[in-house]
Each structure stands twice: as C-alpha cells, then as structure tokens.
Amino acid sequence: MKDLDKHLKILRLQADIHKQRAEIDAKYIKHSLKPTNLLAEFVAVLGQKQLYKLIFKYFFKKLKF
C-alpha cells in the first residue's frame, strides 16, 4: 500500500511538472509572437544575410587580386 501511494505521489508530481512546463512554453511562444519580437527577429535575419554577403564579397575580391 505504501508503494502504491508513493508511486501515485510521483505520478502527480510528474504531472504538475509537465503542466508547469506547458504553461512556461505557452508564455514563451506568446511572447515570441508579439509583433515587435517578430520584427526584431526579421531584422536580425536580414542583417545577418547582409553581413555574410559583405564578407563573401570581401574575400572574393581578395582572391581575384
């Protein structure tokens, strides 16, 4: 009987942990989908692409002599 109670307590705690993780994930997703965050991410991706493009051009010019 004690083993069963212990096992049930563990299962309840695991369920609580999963519920809290789901709540945290939902908050994170909600925060990430705000227009300001989406815009910032978009700008960061564009900036990164431009940086790679500039680096590529620089090295390409150096290789051409």
PDB file with SEQRES, HELIX, SHEET and CRYST1 records, atoms N, CA, C and O in Angstrom:
SEQRES   1 A   65  MET LYS ASP LEU ASP LYS HIS LEU LYS ILE LEU ARG LEU          
SEQRES   2 A   65  GLN ALA ASP ILE HIS LYS GLN ARG ALA GLU ILE ASP ALA          
SEQRES   3 A   65  LYS TYR ILE LYS HIS SER LEU LYS PRO THR ASN LEU LEU          
SEQRES   4 A   65  ALA GLU PHE VAL ALA VAL LEU GLY GLN LYS GLN LEU TYR          
SEQRES   5 A   65  LYS LEU ILE PHE LYS TYR PHE PHE LYS LYS LEU LYS PHE          
HELIX    1 AA1 LYS A    2  SER A   32  1                                  31    
HELIX    2 AA2 PRO A   35  LYS A   64  1                                  30    
CRYST1    1.000    1.000    1.000  90.00  90.00  90.00 P 1           1          
ATOM      1  N   MET A   1       0.818  -1.189   0.000  1.00  0.00           N  
ATOM      2  CA  MET A   1       0.000   0.000   0.000  1.00  0.00           C  
ATOM      3  C   MET A   1       0.868   1.261   0.000  1.00  0.00           C  
ATOM      4  O   MET A   1       0.551   2.228  -0.694  1.00  0.00           O  
ATOM      5  N   LYS A   2       1.957   1.260   0.770  1.00  0.00           N  
ATOM      6  CA  LYS A   2       2.848   2.415   0.810  1.00  0.00           C  
ATOM      7  C   LYS A   2       3.509   2.631  -0.543  1.00  0.00           C  
ATOM      8  O   LYS A   2       3.686   3.767  -0.984  1.00  0.00           O  
ATOM      9  N   ASP A   3       3.872   1.530  -1.198  1.00  0.00           N  
ATOM     10  CA  ASP A   3       4.493   1.643  -2.513  1.00  0.00           C  
ATOM     11  C   ASP A   3       3.535   2.269  -3.524  1.00  0.00           C  
ATOM     12  O   ASP A   3       3.936   3.085  -4.353  1.00  0.00           O  
ATOM     13  N   LEU A   4       2.280   1.880  -3.444  1.00  0.00           N  
ATOM     14  CA  LEU A   4       1.270   2.417  -4.353  1.00  0.00           C  
ATOM     15  C   LEU A   4       1.082   3.915  -4.113  1.00  0.00           C  
ATOM     16  O   LEU A   4       1.019   4.692  -5.066  1.00  0.00           O  
ATOM     17  N   ASP A   5       0.993   4.322  -2.843  1.00  0.00           N  
ATOM     18  CA  ASP A   5       0.858   5.742  -2.518  1.00  0.00           C  
ATOM     19  C   ASP A   5       2.072   6.536  -2.990  1.00  0.00           C  
ATOM     20  O   ASP A   5       1.938   7.646  -3.505  1.00  0.00           O  
ATOM     21  N   LYS A   6       3.250   5.960  -2.811  1.00  0.00           N  
ATOM     22  CA  LYS A   6       4.478   6.617  -3.238  1.00  0.00           C  
ATOM     23  C   LYS A   6       4.490   6.789  -4.756  1.00  0.00           C  
ATOM     24  O   LYS A   6       4.863   7.843  -5.273  1.00  0.00           O  
ATOM     25  N   HIS A   7       4.075   5.732  -5.460  1.00  0.00           N  
ATOM     26  CA  HIS A   7       4.036   5.772  -6.917  1.00  0.00           C  
ATOM     27  C   HIS A   7       3.020   6.814  -7.408  1.00  0.00           C  
ATOM     28  O   HIS A   7       3.289   7.548  -8.358  1.00  0.00           O  
ATOM     29  N   LEU A   8       1.866   6.873  -6.760  1.00  0.00           N  
ATOM     30  CA  LEU A   8       0.843   7.857  -7.143  1.00  0.00           C  
ATOM     31  C   LEU A   8       1.337   9.285  -6.878  1.00  0.00           C  
ATOM     32  O   LEU A   8       1.074  10.190  -7.670  1.00  0.00           O  
ATOM     33  N   LYS A   9       2.042   9.484  -5.781  1.00  0.00           N  
ATOM     34  CA  LYS A   9       2.584  10.805  -5.472  1.00  0.00           C  
ATOM     35  C   LYS A   9       3.599  11.229  -6.530  1.00  0.00           C  
ATOM     36  O   LYS A   9       3.614  12.385  -6.953  1.00  0.00           O  
ATOM     37  N   ILE A  10       4.441  10.295  -6.952  1.00  0.00           N  
ATOM     38  CA  ILE A  10       5.427  10.571  -8.001  1.00  0.00           C  
ATOM     39  C   ILE A  10       4.720  10.940  -9.299  1.00  0.00           C  
ATOM     40  O   ILE A  10       5.117  11.887  -9.978  1.00  0.00           O  
ATOM     41  N   LEU A  11       3.684  10.203  -9.641  1.00  0.00           N  
ATOM     42  CA  LEU A  11       2.938  10.495 -10.865  1.00  0.00           C  
ATOM     43  C   LEU A  11       2.276  11.881 -10.811  1.00  0.00           C  
ATOM     44  O   LEU A  11       2.254  12.602 -11.809  1.00  0.00           O  
ATOM     45  N   ARG A  12       1.742  12.245  -9.648  1.00  0.00           N  
ATOM     46  CA  ARG A  12       1.133  13.578  -9.504  1.00  0.00           C  
ATOM     47  C   ARG A  12       2.185  14.676  -9.665  1.00  0.00           C  
ATOM     48  O   ARG A  12       1.950  15.683 -10.333  1.00  0.00           O  
ATOM     49  N   LEU A  13       3.337  14.466  -9.049  1.00  0.00           N  
ATOM     50  CA  LEU A  13       4.414  15.453  -9.166  1.00  0.00           C  
ATOM     51  C   LEU A  13       4.885  15.581 -10.611  1.00  0.00           C  
ATOM     52  O   LEU A  13       5.141  16.686 -11.089  1.00  0.00           O  
ATOM     53  N   GLN A  14       4.998  14.460 -11.298  1.00  0.00           N  
ATOM     54  CA  GLN A  14       5.394  14.497 -12.711  1.00  0.00           C  
ATOM     55  C   GLN A  14       4.350  15.234 -13.549  1.00  0.00           C  
ATOM     56  O   GLN A  14       4.694  16.000 -14.449  1.00  0.00           O  
ATOM     57  N   ALA A  15       3.088  14.999 -13.249  1.00  0.00           N  
ATOM     58  CA  ALA A  15       2.013  15.689 -13.970  1.00  0.00           C  
ATOM     59  C   ALA A  15       2.088  17.193 -13.711  1.00  0.00           C  
ATOM     60  O   ALA A  15       1.903  17.992 -14.630  1.00  0.00           O  
ATOM     61  N   ASP A  16       2.357  17.577 -12.471  1.00  0.00           N  
ATOM     62  CA  ASP A  16       2.498  19.004 -12.156  1.00  0.00           C  
ATOM     63  C   ASP A  16       3.679  19.622 -12.901  1.00  0.00           C  
ATOM     64  O   ASP A  16       3.581  20.744 -13.397  1.00  0.00           O  
ATOM     65  N   ILE A  17       4.778  18.907 -12.980  1.00  0.00           N  
ATOM     66  CA  ILE A  17       5.955  19.398 -13.693  1.00  0.00           C  
ATOM     67  C   ILE A  17       5.625  19.609 -15.172  1.00  0.00           C  
ATOM     68  O   ILE A  17       5.972  20.641 -15.746  1.00  0.00           O  
ATOM     69  N   HIS A  18       4.960  18.640 -15.781  1.00  0.00           N  
ATOM     70  CA  HIS A  18       4.590  18.756 -17.196  1.00  0.00           C  
ATOM     71  C   HIS A  18       3.620  19.918 -17.423  1.00  0.00           C  
ATOM     72  O   HIS A  18       3.712  20.625 -18.427  1.00  0.00           O  
ATOM     73  N   LYS A  19       2.701  20.106 -16.491  1.00  0.00           N  
ATOM     74  CA  LYS A  19       1.743  21.213 -16.608  1.00  0.00           C  
ATOM     75  C   LYS A  19       2.475  22.549 -16.531  1.00  0.00           C  
ATOM     76  O   LYS A  19       2.193  23.453 -17.317  1.00  0.00           O  
ATOM     77  N   GLN A  20       3.413  22.683 -15.594  1.00  0.00           N  
ATOM     78  CA  GLN A  20       4.165  23.934 -15.458  1.00  0.00           C  
ATOM     79  C   GLN A  20       5.038  24.186 -16.683  1.00  0.00           C  
ATOM     80  O   GLN A  20       5.162  25.324 -17.136  1.00  0.00           O  
ATOM     81  N   ARG A  21       5.645  23.127 -17.219  1.00  0.00           N  
ATOM     82  CA  ARG A  21       6.445  23.279 -18.438  1.00  0.00           C  
ATOM     83  C   ARG A  21       5.585  23.763 -19.594  1.00  0.00           C  
ATOM     84  O   ARG A  21       6.002  24.627 -20.366  1.00  0.00           O  
ATOM     85  N   ALA A  22       4.388  23.207 -19.715  1.00  0.00           N  
ATOM     86  CA  ALA A  22       3.479  23.610 -20.788  1.00  0.00           C  
ATOM     87  C   ALA A  22       3.083  25.075 -20.629  1.00  0.00           C  
ATOM     88  O   ALA A  22       2.996  25.802 -21.618  1.00  0.00           O  
ATOM     89  N   GLU A  23       2.841  25.512 -19.396  1.00  0.00           N  
ATOM     90  CA  GLU A  23       2.494  26.910 -19.157  1.00  0.00           C  
ATOM     91  C   GLU A  23       3.658  27.834 -19.521  1.00  0.00           C  
ATOM     92  O   GLU A  23       3.458  28.880 -20.139  1.00  0.00           O  
ATOM     93  N   ILE A  24       4.863  27.445 -19.138  1.00  0.00           N  
ATOM     94  CA  ILE A  24       6.051  28.245 -19.465  1.00  0.00           C  
ATOM     95  C   ILE A  24       6.243  28.303 -20.978  1.00  0.00           C  
ATOM     96  O   ILE A  24       6.516  29.370 -21.529  1.00  0.00           O  
ATOM     97  N   ASP A  25       6.102  27.166 -21.650  1.00  0.00           N  
ATOM     98  CA  ASP A  25       6.238  27.134 -23.109  1.00  0.00           C  
ATOM     99  C   ASP A  25       5.196  28.020 -23.778  1.00  0.00           C  
ATOM    100  O   ASP A  25       5.503  28.720 -24.743  1.00  0.00           O  
ATOM    101  N   ALA A  26       3.974  27.993 -23.275  1.00  0.00           N  
ATOM    102  CA  ALA A  26       2.902  28.816 -23.848  1.00  0.00           C  
ATOM    103  C   ALA A  26       3.223  30.298 -23.673  1.00  0.00           C  
ATOM    104  O   ALA A  26       3.006  31.090 -24.590  1.00  0.00           O  
ATOM    105  N   LYS A  27       3.738  30.679 -22.505  1.00  0.00           N  
ATOM    106  CA  LYS A  27       4.115  32.078 -22.279  1.00  0.00           C  
ATOM    107  C   LYS A  27       5.252  32.481 -23.203  1.00  0.00           C  
ATOM    108  O   LYS A  27       5.250  33.583 -23.751  1.00  0.00           O  
ATOM    109  N   TYR A  28       6.224  31.594 -23.378  1.00  0.00           N  
ATOM    110  CA  TYR A  28       7.362  31.879 -24.243  1.00  0.00           C  
ATOM    111  C   TYR A  28       6.898  32.073 -25.688  1.00  0.00           C  
ATOM    112  O   TYR A  28       7.330  33.007 -26.364  1.00  0.00           O  
ATOM    113  N   ILE A  29       6.031  31.202 -26.147  1.00  0.00           N  
ATOM    114  CA  ILE A  29       5.514  31.295 -27.517  1.00  0.00           C  
ATOM    115  C   ILE A  29       4.705  32.586 -27.687  1.00  0.00           C  
ATOM    116  O   ILE A  29       4.844  33.291 -28.686  1.00  0.00           O  
ATOM    117  N   LYS A  30       3.867  32.879 -26.704  1.00  0.00           N  
ATOM    118  CA  LYS A  30       3.058  34.100 -26.764  1.00  0.00           C  
ATOM    119  C   LYS A  30       3.956  35.326 -26.825  1.00  0.00           C  
ATOM    120  O   LYS A  30       3.690  36.254 -27.589  1.00  0.00           O  
ATOM    121  N   HIS A  31       5.013  35.337 -26.029  1.00  0.00           N  
ATOM    122  CA  HIS A  31       5.956  36.457 -26.033  1.00  0.00           C  
ATOM    123  C   HIS A  31       6.692  36.546 -27.370  1.00  0.00           C  
ATOM    124  O   HIS A  31       6.910  37.639 -27.892  1.00  0.00           O  
ATOM    125  N   SER A  32       7.071  35.403 -27.917  1.00  0.00           N  
ATOM    126  CA  SER A  32       7.824  35.374 -29.172  1.00  0.00           C  
ATOM    127  C   SER A  32       6.998  35.843 -30.358  1.00  0.00           C  
ATOM    128  O   SER A  32       7.550  36.337 -31.341  1.00  0.00           O  
ATOM    129  N   LEU A  33       5.699  35.696 -30.277  1.00  0.00           N  
ATOM    130  CA  LEU A  33       4.833  36.048 -31.401  1.00  0.00           C  
ATOM    131  C   LEU A  33       4.338  37.492 -31.363  1.00  0.00           C  
ATOM    132  O   LEU A  33       3.505  37.881 -32.181  1.00  0.00           O  
ATOM    133  N   LYS A  34       4.842  38.284 -30.426  1.00  0.00           N  
ATOM    134  CA  LYS A  34       4.479  39.698 -30.408  1.00  0.00           C  
ATOM    135  C   LYS A  34       5.074  40.357 -31.648  1.00  0.00           C  
ATOM    136  O   LYS A  34       6.175  40.001 -32.069  1.00  0.00           O  
ATOM    137  N   PRO A  35       4.357  41.312 -32.235  1.00  0.00           N  
ATOM    138  CA  PRO A  35       4.839  41.959 -33.465  1.00  0.00           C  
ATOM    139  C   PRO A  35       6.239  42.562 -33.331  1.00  0.00           C  
ATOM    140  O   PRO A  35       7.037  42.492 -34.266  1.00  0.00           O  
ATOM    141  N   THR A  36       6.536  43.150 -32.180  1.00  0.00           N  
ATOM    142  CA  THR A  36       7.868  43.750 -32.009  1.00  0.00           C  
ATOM    143  C   THR A  36       8.963  42.690 -32.031  1.00  0.00           C  
ATOM    144  O   THR A  36      10.039  42.918 -32.584  1.00  0.00           O  
ATOM    145  N   ASN A  37       8.695  41.543 -31.436  1.00  0.00           N  
ATOM    146  CA  ASN A  37       9.689  40.465 -31.435  1.00  0.00           C  
ATOM    147  C   ASN A  37       9.843  39.852 -32.820  1.00  0.00           C  
ATOM    148  O   ASN A  37      10.949  39.508 -33.238  1.00  0.00           O  
ATOM    149  N   LEU A  38       8.726  39.720 -33.526  1.00  0.00           N  
ATOM    150  CA  LEU A  38       8.808  39.188 -34.886  1.00  0.00           C  
ATOM    151  C   LEU A  38       9.595  40.128 -35.789  1.00  0.00           C  
ATOM    152  O   LEU A  38      10.405  39.686 -36.604  1.00  0.00           O  
ATOM    153  N   LEU A  39       9.354  41.422 -35.640  1.00  0.00           N  
ATOM    154  CA  LEU A  39      10.070  42.406 -36.439  1.00  0.00           C  
ATOM    155  C   LEU A  39      11.560  42.389 -36.109  1.00  0.00           C  
ATOM    156  O   LEU A  39      12.398  42.447 -37.009  1.00  0.00           O  
ATOM    157  N   ALA A  40      11.887  42.310 -34.827  1.00  0.00           N  
ATOM    158  CA  ALA A  40      13.296  42.275 -34.417  1.00  0.00           C  
ATOM    159  C   ALA A  40      13.991  41.032 -34.982  1.00  0.00           C  
ATOM    160  O   ALA A  40      15.131  41.105 -35.441  1.00  0.00           O  
ATOM    161  N   GLU A  41      13.310  39.918 -34.945  1.00  0.00           N  
ATOM    162  CA  GLU A  41      13.889  38.680 -35.492  1.00  0.00           C  
ATOM    163  C   GLU A  41      14.094  38.799 -36.999  1.00  0.00           C  
ATOM    164  O   GLU A  41      15.118  38.365 -37.527  1.00  0.00           O  
ATOM    165  N   PHE A  42      13.127  39.381 -37.682  1.00  0.00           N  
ATOM    166  CA  PHE A  42      13.219  39.574 -39.128  1.00  0.00           C  
ATOM    167  C   PHE A  42      14.402  40.475 -39.484  1.00  0.00           C  
ATOM    168  O   PHE A  42      15.166  40.175 -40.401  1.00  0.00           O  
ATOM    169  N   VAL A  43      14.542  41.570 -38.757  1.00  0.00           N  
ATOM    170  CA  VAL A  43      15.651  42.500 -38.992  1.00  0.00           C  
ATOM    171  C   VAL A  43      16.987  41.811 -38.715  1.00  0.00           C  
ATOM    172  O   VAL A  43      17.953  42.013 -39.451  1.00  0.00           O  
ATOM    173  N   ALA A  44      17.045  41.005 -37.664  1.00  0.00           N  
ATOM    174  CA  ALA A  44      18.280  40.289 -37.331  1.00  0.00           C  
ATOM    175  C   ALA A  44      18.672  39.322 -38.446  1.00  0.00           C  
ATOM    176  O   ALA A  44      19.848  39.213 -38.794  1.00  0.00           O  
ATOM    177  N   VAL A  45      17.693  38.625 -39.001  1.00  0.00           N  
ATOM    178  CA  VAL A  45      17.977  37.677 -40.094  1.00  0.00           C  
ATOM    179  C   VAL A  45      18.465  38.425 -41.326  1.00  0.00           C  
ATOM    180  O   VAL A  45      19.427  38.004 -41.969  1.00  0.00           O  
ATOM    181  N   LEU A  46      17.808  39.532 -41.657  1.00  0.00           N  
ATOM    182  CA  LEU A  46      18.248  40.320 -42.813  1.00  0.00           C  
ATOM    183  C   LEU A  46      19.654  40.868 -42.600  1.00  0.00           C  
ATOM    184  O   LEU A  46      20.481  40.847 -43.512  1.00  0.00           O  
ATOM    185  N   GLY A  47      19.918  41.355 -41.400  1.00  0.00           N  
ATOM    186  CA  GLY A  47      21.246  41.877 -41.086  1.00  0.00           C  
ATOM    187  C   GLY A  47      22.312  40.814 -41.195  1.00  0.00           C  
ATOM    188  O   GLY A  47      23.410  41.075 -41.686  1.00  0.00           O  
ATOM    189  N   GLN A  48      22.000  39.631 -40.746  1.00  0.00           N  
ATOM    190  CA  GLN A  48      22.954  38.519 -40.819  1.00  0.00           C  
ATOM    191  C   GLN A  48      23.235  38.157 -42.274  1.00  0.00           C  
ATOM    192  O   GLN A  48      24.381  37.899 -42.641  1.00  0.00           O  
ATOM    193  N   LYS A  49      22.206  38.136 -43.090  1.00  0.00           N  
ATOM    194  CA  LYS A  49      22.398  37.831 -44.511  1.00  0.00           C  
ATOM    195  C   LYS A  49      23.267  38.890 -45.177  1.00  0.00           C  
ATOM    196  O   LYS A  49      24.147  38.561 -45.973  1.00  0.00           O  
ATOM    197  N   GLN A  50      23.027  40.153 -44.859  1.00  0.00           N  
ATOM    198  CA  GLN A  50      23.823  41.235 -45.434  1.00  0.00           C  
ATOM    199  C   GLN A  50      25.283  41.130 -44.983  1.00  0.00           C  
ATOM    200  O   GLN A  50      26.199  41.366 -45.771  1.00  0.00           O  
ATOM    201  N   LEU A  51      25.490  40.782 -43.735  1.00  0.00           N  
ATOM    202  CA  LEU A  51      26.852  40.630 -43.221  1.00  0.00           C  
ATOM    203  C   LEU A  51      27.581  39.512 -43.966  1.00  0.00           C  
ATOM    204  O   LEU A  51      28.731  39.681 -44.371  1.00  0.00           O  
ATOM    205  N   TYR A  52      26.918  38.378 -44.144  1.00  0.00           N  
ATOM    206  CA  TYR A  52      27.529  37.270 -44.892  1.00  0.00           C  
ATOM    207  C   TYR A  52      27.843  37.687 -46.325  1.00  0.00           C  
ATOM    208  O   TYR A  52      28.877  37.314 -46.880  1.00  0.00           O  
ATOM    209  N   LYS A  53      26.949  38.455 -46.910  1.00  0.00           N  
ATOM    210  CA  LYS A  53      27.140  38.910 -48.284  1.00  0.00           C  
ATOM    211  C   LYS A  53      28.382  39.805 -48.374  1.00  0.00           C  
ATOM    212  O   LYS A  53      29.187  39.654 -49.292  1.00  0.00           O  
ATOM    213  N   LEU A  54      28.539  40.732 -47.429  1.00  0.00           N  
ATOM    214  CA  LEU A  54      29.701  41.617 -47.414  1.00  0.00           C  
ATOM    215  C   LEU A  54      31.003  40.835 -47.206  1.00  0.00           C  
ATOM    216  O   LEU A  54      32.011  41.112 -47.855  1.00  0.00           O  
ATOM    217  N   ILE A  55      30.972  39.874 -46.311  1.00  0.00           N  
ATOM    218  CA  ILE A  55      32.169  39.055 -46.060  1.00  0.00           C  
ATOM    219  C   ILE A  55      32.536  38.268 -47.306  1.00  0.00           C  
ATOM    220  O   ILE A  55      33.711  38.185 -47.664  1.00  0.00           O  
ATOM    221  N   PHE A  56      31.550  37.692 -47.967  1.00  0.00           N  
ATOM    222  CA  PHE A  56      31.791  36.920 -49.181  1.00  0.00           C  
ATOM    223  C   PHE A  56      32.407  37.810 -50.264  1.00  0.00           C  
ATOM    224  O   PHE A  56      33.372  37.423 -50.923  1.00  0.00           O  
ATOM    225  N   LYS A  57      31.840  39.002 -50.438  1.00  0.00           N  
ATOM    226  CA  LYS A  57      32.374  39.921 -51.452  1.00  0.00           C  
ATOM    227  C   LYS A  57      33.813  40.312 -51.125  1.00  0.00           C  
ATOM    228  O   LYS A  57      34.651  40.387 -52.023  1.00  0.00           O  
ATOM    229  N   TYR A  58      34.105  40.560 -49.864  1.00  0.00           N  
ATOM    230  CA  TYR A  58      35.446  40.965 -49.448  1.00  0.00           C  
ATOM    231  C   TYR A  58      36.462  39.870 -49.789  1.00  0.00           C  
ATOM    232  O   TYR A  58      37.505  40.151 -50.379  1.00  0.00           O  
ATOM    233  N   PHE A  59      36.155  38.623 -49.417  1.00  0.00           N  
ATOM    234  CA  PHE A  59      37.075  37.534 -49.689  1.00  0.00           C  
ATOM    235  C   PHE A  59      37.184  37.219 -51.174  1.00  0.00           C  
ATOM    236  O   PHE A  59      38.246  36.836 -51.665  1.00  0.00           O  
ATOM    237  N   PHE A  60      36.068  37.385 -51.883  1.00  0.00           N  
ATOM    238  CA  PHE A  60      36.088  37.134 -53.322  1.00  0.00           C  
ATOM    239  C   PHE A  60      36.996  38.141 -54.023  1.00  0.00           C  
ATOM    240  O   PHE A  60      37.743  37.781 -54.933  1.00  0.00           O  
ATOM    241  N   LYS A  61      36.931  39.396 -53.600  1.00  0.00           N  
ATOM    242  CA  LYS A  61      37.808  40.427 -54.188  1.00  0.00           C  
ATOM    243  C   LYS A  61      39.279  40.141 -53.856  1.00  0.00           C  
ATOM    244  O   LYS A  61      40.153  40.351 -54.697  1.00  0.00           O  
ATOM    245  N   LYS A  62      39.553  39.668 -52.651  1.00  0.00           N  
ATOM    246  CA  LYS A  62      40.919  39.348 -52.255  1.00  0.00           C  
ATOM    247  C   LYS A  62      41.482  38.185 -53.078  1.00  0.00           C  
ATOM    248  O   LYS A  62      42.668  38.174 -53.405  1.00  0.00           O  
ATOM    249  N   LEU A  63      40.658  37.234 -53.404  1.00  0.00           N  
ATOM    250  CA  LEU A  63      41.105  36.083 -54.186  1.00  0.00           C  
ATOM    251  C   LEU A  63      41.366  36.441 -55.651  1.00  0.00           C  
ATOM    252  O   LEU A  63      42.198  35.817 -56.310  1.00  0.00           O  
ATOM    253  N   LYS A  64      40.655  37.438 -56.151  1.00  0.00           N  
ATOM    254  CA  LYS A  64      40.837  37.860 -57.546  1.00  0.00           C  
ATOM    255  C   LYS A  64      42.128  38.656 -57.747  1.00  0.00           C  
ATOM    256  O   LYS A  64      42.642  38.760 -58.861  1.00  0.00           O  
ATOM    257  N   PHE A  65      42.631  39.205 -56.667  1.00  0.00           N  
ATOM    258  CA  PHE A  65      43.812  40.082 -56.667  1.00  0.00           C  
ATOM    259  C   PHE A  65      43.422  41.341 -57.330  1.00  0.00           C  
ATOM    260  O   PHE A  65      44.241  42.251 -57.459  1.00  0.00           O  
TER     261      PHE A  65                                                      
END                                                                             
